Amino acid sequence: MGWFGSKHDSILIVAFDGKSWRGRLFEYRGGTWEAVGDVVEATSRNSRKLPKQIVEFASSSGAKRLRVLMTSDLHSITMDLPEDADKEELHTAMVYEAASDVGIDAHILRVAAVHADRYRMGGEASVIMTAGFESTLIEGFARECDQAGLEFDGIGSLEMAVLAWHARMGEDARLLFMRRQSSLYVVPACENTPFTFYPLPIGTDADSSDAAAERNERAAKRLAAHRDLPLRVVACGEVEPARLDAIRPMTGDGAEFLVLREFDDEIMRHAVHAEIGGIEAGCALVGPPPAPRDPHRAGTWLALIIILLAGLYVGDRHYAFERDIEELEKREAEWKKLVAERDKAKNRLQAANARYDAIGKKEKLLKGDRPLPHALASLLAALSSGTPSFSRITEIVQVDAEQFVVHGVTRLPEGRAHLQSALRRHGLAIGESKDTALATGEQEFEFHIEMPEENSTFNDVAARVAAKAEARKEDSSK
């Protein structure tokens, strides 16, 4: 089957009976194979070439594939086939077993084979029925089909197809399949005999030679040995009345006589369902021999596979690296965010530690016996009792350990003088002082106050204040 073929493509089944070729087209419809159109027939005794009528019918009917059935002697081999081998390995094993019986060298032999027990007529599972065909015959059909645009599936035994149909119709009956010059005789297993099949020297063509009588007598004895079993006679072609009268005494009065062309649709249907190269279908078929392997082909495919795998690996690694880079960039961004948060937390910690230390110092100062400097405590005491009404202190600035600058605002014209007098009553020396009239009608004042030491007198403090004031004047004049 081609690259784009389907197992349900239409199939042309062609059967050769030794005198003529008959073909029937089958199409897969509604889940089953159905015969369509008319039967094509071509008279020809050339078994190695498809008639022109058959090829033209295949092209006009739209057939995609072709299978051939033709007469062939059946043989049996006994062997156990390995279950893990592929079809071609099994075929090779059977060819070397069957080559001596078929009479064709193993290297040019192709066999269609089936387990004898598949016909349900008492055959053993280890017995394999085979039909041999020359490889050149199959290759010739394949070339003809290729030239006609067909796919050649394979070739099978007409005898096996008829036997499969016969077994389906009645497993307990004998079968005599009459070809032109010989017959296939099949006997089902019974109480005294196993399942057997062998050729008989009688055919549909009349034979008036001296040896014919002897052959007919031997065939009659073989047939008489199983008269207790029903017999179905299938003639490959039309039988002349005189020849039929000569055969009836050998087969007995109860034999059923049929001509193949009367039901060849059913025979061909078995070929449609057959698996090429399989050994499980009653109508076994075998395809052309596999093409010889190109010694460079395996290397070419191997190189292509390596290149493909390398490309897939590189693509996979490239994709993986891109994913890794994206992940690392994401982790880097998250890390930078964490570092920034860590720095913020560190700064907050330092600020909190500084605040904690400052609070600790204040707490320690407040818990001491003298939380405020003596000078500031004296100044606050003086301001709390000496600040007049309608006045307020806006700022106290400590210049050094003993000097403070007091800023304030008053609405009383004499408020500045009252505050100055109150500060002096508390022993505070007042140095520079100034006031400024504001647009609001208030006066803004400023006192430079020198705090006395614990054992100093007021005069001492006043002298120090005057000295410092004089020094500041000198500095400003410079």
N, C-alpha and C positions, 0 to 999 in steps of 0.2 A: 504494500500500500504506500502511496506517495506521501510526500511531506504534509500535504493538506488533505489527504484522503480521509474517508470515514468508513468504519466497519459496516455502515448501513447504505453504502453506495450500491446502486443497482448492479446485479450480477447476471451474466449470461452463462448458463450451463450448457455445455456441448457434449453429447454422447456419441461415440463411434462404435457401431456394432459389427464392424468388419466389412460392411458393404456400403453403408451410408452414414452421414453425419446429421444429427438432429439437435437443434438448439432451442432453448426456451429462456425468456427473460424473466427475472424475478426482482421485485421491488419491495422494500420494507415499508409497510403501511399499517398504521394502527397497532404497532407492537408485534407484527408477524410478517413473514415473507409470503408474498402472493405472486402467482404466475400471471403475467400480463401479456396481452397481444397474442399473435399467432405463433405457431411453431414453424421454424425455418428448417428446411431439409435440403441436403445436397448429396447426390449420389457420387461417391468416390471411395476407392479402396486404398487410397494413399493415407496411411495412418501417421505419417510424419509431417504433414503439412495441412494447415487449416484451409478448407475450400474457400474460394473467393466469395461465394454467396454468404457464408457464415461471417466473414470479416465485414462485408458490406452491411449485413443485417445488424451487426454490433454497432456500427457507426450511425446508422439511421435510427436505431431504437434508443439511443442515448445510454447504452451500457457503459459502465465505468470499469468493471472487472470481468474476468473470464476464468472459468474453471472447466477442465476437460475430464471426462470419464471414458475409459476405453478398456477393452477386454485384456485380461492378464491372468496368467496362472497364479494360483494362491499357494503359498508354502507356510510352514509353521516352524518356529524356533522356540526353544524352551530356555528361558533365562530370567534371572531376577534383575530388574533395572534399578539403578540407584535413584533414590527419591530427590537428592539434592542436585542432580545434573540438569543442564538446560536441554532444550529440544534437540539442538544440533549434536550435542555430546551423546544423547540417547540414540539418535539416528546413526551416528558413526558406529556405536557398539552393535546395533542391530544389523547394519550393512555387512560387517565382517562375519557375523553369524549366518546371515542368509545368502551371502555371495555364492557359495558352493552349490546350494540348492537351486538358485535362480539361474546360474550359469553365466553370470556377468561379473567381470572383475570389480572388486570392491571400490576402486578409486573412480570408476565411471558409473556406479550404481546408486540409484535413489530408491528408497522403499517407502511405500505407504503401509502403515502397520496399525494393528488394533489388538487389544487383549481379547482372547477368545471368549471370555466370560461375559463380554459386553452384549453378546447376542442373546443371552439368557436361554441358550439351548444346551446347557450342561458343560460348556467348555471350562478348562482350568484357567485360573488367573495367571499362572506362570507361562501358559502357552500363548504365543504372539503370532497372529496371522499376518503375513506380509505379501505384498504384491510389488514386484520389482520393475523399474523403468530405467532406461539409459539416461544419463545426464544430458547427452547431446540432444535427445528427443525433447526433453523439458526445456533446454536452453533455446532450441529452435522455436518452440511455441512462444517463449518469452520474447524473443526478437520480433516475431510476427505481431504480437500484441503491442509491443512498444512502437512499432512502425504505424500501427493503426490507432495509436493514442489510448490503448487499453492497459490496464494493470493485470498481469497474469498472476493469478493466485497459486495455482498448482494443478496437479494431475492426480486422479484416483482410479481405483479399480471398479469397473462396471459390475463385476461379480460381487464385490463387497457391498455396493449400493443395493443390488437386488437382494442379497442376503439380509441386509438390514431391514428392507421393506418386508421380506418374507417373515423374519422373526417377529416383527411387529404385528403381522397379520395372524400368525399362528406359530407358537414356539415348539409345538409337539409334532409338527409335520416335517416330512422330508422335502428337500428342494433339488430339482434337476434343472439347471440353467443350461440350455442348449445353445452353443455357439455354432459357427458354420461347420466346423469339422470335429469338434469335441464338446464335452459338457463338464460342468462342475456339479458334483453330486455331494450333498450335505445331509448328514444323518444326525439328528439330535440324540443326546444321551438318553439311554433307557436302561432297563434292568440289566441287560446282558452286554450292552455295548456302550463305549464312551462316545463323546461327541467327535465325529470324524468328518473329513471332507477330502475328496480326491477327484481326479479327472476320470471321466469315462470316454471311451473312444467312439462316441456317437455324436452326430451333429445334425443341423437342419438341412445341409446339402446331401443329396442322394449320392450314395457310393456303390458302384456296381463292380468294384474290383473283387478279386478272389479272396483277398484278406478281409473284406468287409463283413462277410458272413461270420467269420471267426470272431471279429471284434464285437459284432452284435451279440453273439452268443455269450461272450465274457461279460458284456454289459448287462445282459438279461439276468445272468446268475447273480451279479452284484445287486441288482435291483430286487430280485426275488428274495434275497436274504433278509429284507426288512419289509416284507409285504404287509405285516401287521400294523405299520405306521402309515398314516395318510401321506400322499405324494402330491406335490404341486410342481407342474412342469411349466417353465417359462422359456419360451423360444425367443432368441435374440432377434430373429427376423421372421418373415413369413415362411410357413412350412407348406410345401406342396402336398396335396391330398394323398398322393401315392406314398410320399415319405411319411406322412402322418399315420397311414395305415400300417406301415412297417414298424413304427415305433410303439403303437398302442399295445401289441402283445407283450412287449418288454415291460411296460409301465403298469399294466393291469387296467382293468375296466374302471376302477374307482379314482383314477388319477385326474387331477384338475389341470386342463391345458389353457395356457394364457400366452398372448403375444406381447412382447415388451412395449411396443409403441402404444398399446391400449391404455397403459397406466404409467407412461414414462414421466409424467408430471410428478407423481409421487416419488419415483426413483430420484429424479433431479432435485426434489425438495430436500432429500437427505444430504445431497452434496452442498446445498446452500448453507445448511446448518453446521456442516463439518468444520472443525478447526484445523487449519493448515499446520501440518507437522505434529498434530496431537495424536495420542494413541488411545483415546477414550471414546471417540465417535465410531459407530459401526461403518459409516462410509468414510474411510480414512483417505486423506489427501496429503501429498507431499509437494513442497515448492521447489523452485530452482536451487541449485547448490549455492551457498554463500559466495559472494565475490571474493577473490583472493585479496588478502590484506596488503595494502601498500606499505612497504617498510618505512616510508617516510611519513605516512599518515599519522601513525601513533605519536611520532615525535612532534609533528606539526600541531596536533590537538593538544599534546602535553604542553608545548610552548604557549599555545593560546590560553590554555587553562591557567598556566603559571602567570602569564601577563594579566589575565582577568583577575586572578586571586590577588596579584600584587596591586593592581589598581583598586580592587575592593579594600585591601588592607590599608593602602595609602589614604583612600577616601575616608575609611573608618577612623584612622589615626588623626587625619586632618580635622574631621568632625569632633573627635574626642579632645584634641588640643584646643580647638575653638571653645568647646564647652568648658575646658579647664581654665582657659584664659578668662572667659566670662565669669566663671566662679571665683577666680582669684581677684579679678577686678571688683566683683561684688564684695568679696571679703575685705579687700583693701579699703573700699569706701566705708564699710562697716567699722574697720579698724580705725580709720581716720576719725570717724564719728566718735568711737570710744575714746580715742586719745584726746579729742576736743572736750568731751564730757569729763574725762579724767583731769585735764588741766583746769576746767571750770571748778570741778570739785576740789582740786588742790588749792586754787585761789580762795574758794569759799572757806576751805579749812584754815588757810593762813589768816584770812580775815577773822574767822571765828576764834582762832587761837589768840590773835592780837586783841580782839574784843574781850576774850576771856582774861587775858593777862591784865588789860586795863581795868576790867571790873574787879579782878583780884586785888590790884593795887588800891583801887578806891575802897574796896571792902576792908582791906588791911588798914587803910588810913582812917576809915570811919570807926573801926573798932579800937583805934588807939585812944590814949588819954587826951590828946590834943589833935583832933583831926584837922583843924585849920591852923595855919600859922598865927602866931600871937598878934602880929601886926594887922593881918586881915580881920581877925576876930575883933580887935579894938576898933577898926574902921567900920565894920558892920554894926557894931554896937552904937557907935556915934551916929551913924546914918539913920539907924532905926529910931533913935530918940530925938535926933536934932533936925530931921527933914521937915520943913514947914508944910502947911496946908497948900493945896493947889500946886504942889511940886512933885516931881518924880525923878528918880535916878535911872538913866537909860543905859549906862555902861560903866563898869569899873575895870580899869586896865592896870595890871601890875607891871611896873617898869623894871624893878629889881626887888631884892628881898625887903627893902625898907621904904620904897617909893611907889605910890599909886597915883593914877590919874582918874578922877571922878567926873563923869559927864552926866548932865541932867537938864531938865526943862522945868520952868516955873511960870505961873501966871501972876504972882505977886511981885510988884516992883521991888519990894524989900526982901523977897524970898531968898535971893542969893546971899544978902548980908546976914539974914537970920541963920542960914545953913553954915556960913563961914564962922559965925560966932559960936554956934553949937559945936563945931569940930574943934575949935580952939579950947572950948571948955573941957573937952575930953582929952586935952593934952596933945592934940595933933597939930603939927606945924604946917602952915599953908604957904606954899611957894608961889609959883606963877599961877595966875588966874585970869580968866577972860570970860566975857559974855557977849552974846550976839542976839540982836533983836530979830525975831522971825516974822514972817508976813501974817502969821496967825495971831499976832499980838502977844506971843509968848517970848520968854527970854531963854536962850540956850547958854548954859554956863559950863565952865571947865575948871577944876581945881587940881593942882599938883600937890600932893600931900606926902610929907616925910613922916614915917612912923618912928616913934621914939624907941630906943632900946629899953630893955627892962629896967636898968638902973640909971638911965640918963634923965637929966632935968629938962624942963621945957626950954630953958635958955640954950642948952646944948643943942637941942633939936633945931631950934630956930636958927642958930648960928650955922649948922650944917646945911639947912635949907637955903640960907642966904648965900653961902659959899657956892653951892651947886648952881644956883640961879645965875650968879656972877660968872661962873665958868661957862655956862651955856651961852650968855651974852657975848663973851669974848670969842667963843667958837663961831658964833653967827657973824660977828664983825669981820672975822678973818675970811 
